[in-house]
Amino acid sequence: MLGASIGTVMGVFLGWAMVRTLQANVAGYELVLPWGRLALTILIALAGALLASLRPARRAARLDIPAATAAP
């Protein structure tokens, strides 16, 4: 879930930075973000990351820690 959050934030930032560069070089260029669609995409990415992490988390919760970390 952390990876999805970081990737989303980095993508938004890089897109913003590219638009700022274009605004400096192209007259009349303007940043228009579909905030509703962007929020929906972020929520779907975070929900997918959460669902993908449930099975490994359940398996890890069932492990006997001393037995799992014991030397063979």
Residue frames relative to the residue before (quaternion, step in Angstrom):
aa qw qx qy qz dx dy dz
M 1.0000 0.0000 0.0000 0.0000 0.00 0.00 0.00
L 0.6221 0.5381 -0.3372 0.4579 3.55 1.05 -0.72
G 0.6439 0.5304 -0.3177 0.4507 3.57 1.00 -0.81
A 0.6470 0.5072 -0.3155 0.4738 3.58 1.00 -0.80
S 0.6512 0.5136 -0.3149 0.4614 3.57 0.98 -0.81
I 0.6721 0.4902 -0.2975 0.4685 3.57 0.88 -0.93
G 0.6588 0.5152 -0.3065 0.4546 3.59 0.93 -0.87
T 0.6542 0.5066 -0.3138 0.4658 3.57 0.98 -0.80
V 0.6657 0.4929 -0.3033 0.4710 3.57 0.89 -0.90
M 0.6556 0.5029 -0.3189 0.4643 3.59 0.95 -0.82
G 0.6483 0.5251 -0.3180 0.4505 3.58 0.97 -0.80
V 0.6536 0.4908 -0.3101 0.4855 3.57 0.96 -0.85
F 0.6614 0.5081 -0.3153 0.4528 3.59 0.90 -0.86
L 0.6796 0.4837 -0.3023 0.4614 3.60 0.86 -0.91
G 0.6233 0.5243 -0.3359 0.4730 3.59 1.05 -0.69
W 0.6478 0.5139 -0.3088 0.4700 3.55 0.96 -0.87
A 0.6610 0.5118 -0.3054 0.4560 3.59 0.93 -0.92
M 0.6459 0.5119 -0.3246 0.4641 3.59 0.98 -0.77
V 0.6536 0.5027 -0.3173 0.4684 3.58 0.96 -0.81
R 0.6290 0.5232 -0.3413 0.4627 3.59 0.98 -0.77
T 0.6375 0.5146 -0.3262 0.4715 3.60 1.02 -0.72
L 0.6639 0.4938 -0.3022 0.4733 3.57 0.96 -0.84
Q 0.6221 0.5446 -0.3470 0.4427 3.59 1.00 -0.74
A 0.6544 0.5165 -0.3146 0.4539 3.57 1.03 -0.71
N 0.7731 0.3750 -0.1751 0.4806 3.58 1.11 -0.67
V 0.7548 0.3110 -0.1753 0.5503 3.61 1.16 -0.47
A 0.3708 -0.7432 0.5132 0.2163 3.57 -0.62 1.12
G 0.8189 0.2573 -0.1973 0.4736 3.56 -0.96 0.88
Y 0.4985 0.6435 -0.4391 0.3802 3.60 1.24 0.02
E 0.0374 -0.8240 0.5634 -0.0472 3.57 -0.79 1.03
L 0.4057 -0.6990 0.5372 0.2414 3.57 -1.09 0.74
V 0.0516 0.7676 -0.6356 0.0641 3.55 -0.79 1.07
L 0.0784 -0.8121 0.5782 0.0092 3.56 -0.55 1.18
P 0.3470 -0.7011 0.5755 0.2384 3.59 -0.99 0.80
W 0.2471 -0.8352 0.4710 0.1397 3.58 0.25 1.29
G 0.6400 0.5281 -0.3346 0.4467 3.61 0.96 -0.74
R 0.6827 0.4716 -0.2813 0.4821 3.58 0.89 -0.93
L 0.6310 0.5305 -0.3285 0.4610 3.57 1.04 -0.76
A 0.6583 0.4980 -0.3059 0.4744 3.59 0.94 -0.87
L 0.6459 0.5163 -0.3216 0.4614 3.60 0.97 -0.82
T 0.6504 0.5157 -0.3149 0.4604 3.59 0.96 -0.84
I 0.6468 0.5101 -0.3171 0.4700 3.57 0.98 -0.83
L 0.6611 0.5033 -0.3103 0.4618 3.59 0.92 -0.86
I 0.6513 0.5025 -0.3207 0.4695 3.60 0.96 -0.80
A 0.6491 0.5124 -0.3219 0.4609 3.61 0.97 -0.82
L 0.6778 0.4804 -0.2973 0.4706 3.58 0.92 -0.84
A 0.6387 0.5108 -0.3326 0.4696 3.61 1.02 -0.73
G 0.6406 0.5195 -0.3194 0.4666 3.59 1.01 -0.77
A 0.6530 0.5037 -0.3096 0.4733 3.58 0.99 -0.82
L 0.6436 0.5167 -0.3217 0.4640 3.57 1.00 -0.80
L 0.6674 0.4929 -0.3044 0.4680 3.59 0.91 -0.88
A 0.6626 0.5081 -0.3084 0.4557 3.59 1.00 -0.79
S 0.6964 0.4771 -0.2818 0.4562 3.60 1.11 -0.51
L 0.5157 0.6807 -0.4133 0.3161 3.61 1.17 -0.31
R 0.6894 0.4930 -0.3015 0.4367 3.61 0.78 -0.96
P 0.6801 0.4553 -0.3196 0.4775 3.65 0.79 -0.81
A 0.6328 0.5300 -0.3433 0.4481 3.60 1.02 -0.69
R 0.6487 0.5055 -0.3216 0.4693 3.60 0.98 -0.75
R 0.6444 0.5080 -0.3257 0.4696 3.58 0.99 -0.80
A 0.6648 0.4996 -0.3060 0.4634 3.58 0.94 -0.83
A 0.6416 0.5351 -0.3288 0.4404 3.60 1.04 -0.70
R 0.6764 0.4984 -0.2913 0.4574 3.61 1.15 -0.57
L 0.5356 0.6532 -0.4006 0.3548 3.60 1.21 -0.33
D 0.3729 -0.6575 0.6035 0.2540 3.50 -1.20 0.68
I 0.3932 -0.7765 0.4398 0.2214 3.58 -0.25 1.29
P 0.6795 0.4709 -0.3360 0.4513 3.67 0.72 -0.82
A 0.6672 0.4889 -0.3130 0.4668 3.60 0.98 -0.74
A 0.6619 0.5127 -0.3084 0.4515 3.58 1.02 -0.76
T 0.7445 0.3910 -0.2214 0.4938 3.60 1.05 -0.65
A 0.4701 0.6808 -0.4477 0.3393 3.61 1.23 -0.04
A 0.5117 -0.6326 0.4866 0.3181 3.55 -1.12 0.71
P 0.4983 -0.6770 0.4471 0.3056 3.62 -0.98 0.77
